[in-house]
Amino acid sequence: MPPKKTTKKVGSAKPPVTVEARSEMPKMAAASKDTVESSILNRLSQQFNLLAILIVALFLFQGYTFYRVKNIETKGVTGGTGQAQESPLSDKKLKEYAKDLKLDKKKFEACLDNGERADAVTADSTYGTELGVQGTPG
């Protein structure tokens, strides 16, 4: 014989709740809990994916910037053709500047070639670094 359905009134404003409906409530709560957990995990995985993409992009930019600066410091800037240009502080360029400034060519080249003033330049550079100077206007 099937169980009798009994109903209880839980106040006049609420509809009656059957015994069968009460037995279904824990299942619905568990299903609702699973849905909420699934939704949270889905959002977290999307946020993690976005964070991972941003980190990769930052590392790529950092690597690109590092090699650009390294190239500028050692060989000069690259032009549109992709070929490295000569550094503005190379011996050849310094000799050209001396010629343009009408300096005594023999004296300047002798000083540049034998490093006569290298100690003074290094001392000034070290002193500037100690003061926090990071470069010169230009």
Phi, psi and omega in degrees: 000128181294151179294149180282141176274125178244147179236145176235140175271129181252043183113161185283337184276338185261146177287158180293146181250127181276162178296322179297320180295323179294324180289337179278339185301314179298325178295318179294321179295319178295318179295320179295319179297317178298319179296317179295315179298319179297319179296317180295315179298322178297315179296318180297320180293324177294318179294321178297318179298317179296317179297318179297319179296317179296320179296316178298316180298319179295319178296320178297316179296319179298316179297316179300313181296318180302312182289329175295314180295317179300318179295318180296318182293325186264317188239353186099180183277156176268141178273187180294340180276351180087000178269139180290136177268159181290141179296141179292349179251018177289159180303318181299314181293320179298322178293325176294319178298318179299320178295316179297327180274000179059043175278163177293110188300313183296316181295315182296313181295323178296316179297316181292318184288322183266359177068032184305320183254012183299321180296319180294319179295317179297318179297316179296320179295317179296317179299317178297320178296319178298327179279351179097009178289130182250355180175182178244155177298147178172000000 
